[in-house]
Amino acid sequence: DLYRKVFIFRKDPSDAYVVLRAKLEQPLQNFTVCLRSYTELTRPYSLFSYATKAQDNEILLFKPKPAEYRFYVGGKFVTFRVPEGHGGWEHVCTSWESATGIAEFWLNGKPWPRKGLQRGYTVGAGAAILLGQEQDTFGGGFDVYNSFSGELADVYLWDVGLSPNKMRAAYQSLRLPPAILAWNSLSYEVKGDVVVKPWLHE
């Protein structure tokens, strides 16, 4: 249980990462990913990387520069332009629905204009799910200059699109529905220089 704790990726650039183990039996037609990050990086970095043997960017949350997030599904991406951070924690939720191809992006509890992405696609099961690195091959192929350095917390993956109320609840750290990856019952393995420490609340 990582309640009120964070992963600290201490080095920049870094070869460290955290492997997450999800109870994922079937492919995903819908999903939501939420997490919090705290960093001073201005270069590109990966926050959440979900790869299958068929597709390395099956789900990817990537920040190429301070005022932009990229959200990948099945190797294609949409871009969400955001205000440059003020040095605080950023809470991001992204959700995707195969039937409509609608991608949602929420930053600090507020929704951005929705975009279209990969309508009719199915996200494969049998995934390698990593924090801190972007996979260019299944479970590997890292570029250290896309690595994350800083603090990560409150990582969740649901196999449904969350309602607006639940998106706001995730931002406010309120009670959330059962997830296939949940911060308060996370099965994970640290690889390299990552430390678990208490949350320093702002």
Summary of the structure (lengths in Angstrom):
residues: 202
radius of gyration: 15.2
end to end distance: 21.3
largest distance: 41.8
contacts: 633
relative contact order: 0.32
helix: 7%
strand: 44%
